[in-house]
């Protein structure tokens, strides 16, 4: 009855050998969506049983929204919070490829 794998924060290699490209940060349950109206973007976090929450990049800043999403995911899956340096490294690696898109949506990396 459904998927009974334990909830995790990081991707693992034992997921059938398939690496999901939909995980921009390499973290499970953290995704980013940009929108035109109203101009901006959200970082969303999800878990099982329909838990989902969005953090606005306009309100919290792009890195702030990412950090809040990771914090929420850690609470939901009972994982320890990664260090600030790790968070910054994951975010910076993702943001380098999205600079033009972020500026186009009125956001600063």
N, C-alpha and C positions, 0 to 999 in steps of 0.2 A: 504494500500500500504506500506508494510514493517513494521518494528517495530518502533513505535513512542514514546517509553519510553524515558525519559530524560537521558542524559549521566551522569554517576556518577563516583566517584572515589572509593568508598568503596562498598563491598558486602552488600546487605540488606537481612533481613529475609523475606521481603514481595515479594520475587522473586518466588512466587509459592511454597515456602517451600523447594525448591531444592537448595542446596549449591553446587557450582561448584568447583570440586576438581582440575580443571585446572588452578586455580589462586593461584600460590604458595605463594604469599605474602598476600592474602586476599584483594588485590587491583584489581579492574576491569581494564582489558586492558594491564596488565604488565605480560610478560612471559619471560622465560629463555630457551635458546637453547645452547647445547654444541655440538662441532664438532671436528672431528679427523683431517681433512685436510682443511685449516691450523688449527693446534691445538689451541683451545681456546673456547670462548663462547660469546654469545650476550644476552643482555637484550633488548627485543622488547616492544614497546608501540604502541597501536593502538586506533583508535576511528572510528566513523562512516564516511561514504563517502570515504572509502578507505585510510584514513590517517594511515600511519604506518611509524615507524622509528626504527632503530636499533642502539644500543650503544655497542661498543666493550669492553669486560672485560679486554682484553689485553691492550688496549689504555688507558682506564680510571680507571682501577682497578675494581674489582667486585662491591664494594659498590658505587664507583663513577658512574659506568654505571647504577646501580639501581636508584641512586639519580637523574641522568639526565633523566631517563625514567619517573620517578614520576613527575618531574618538567614539562616535556613536556605534560604529560597527564593532569596535573592541568591546564596548559594553554589552552589545547584543550577543556576541559569540563568546564572551568571557575570556578574551585574549588580553595579554598585556599590551600596553600602548608602546608602539615603536619609539625610538629616540627622535628628538627634534632633528638631528643630523640626517637620519634615515628618511624622515618625512620630507625634508628639504631636498634631498638627493632625488627621491622619486618624483617629487613635484617638478623640480628643475629639468629633469630628463624629459618629462612629458611636455612641459611648457616650451622648451626649445623648438619643438616641432609645431607648436600651435601659436606662435607669436603673431603672425599675420591674422589668423582667425580671431584671436582675442582682441586685437586692436580694432578689427572690423566691427566687433560687437561692443566696442566702447569699454573694454576691460584692460587693465594693466597687469602684466605678469608679476 
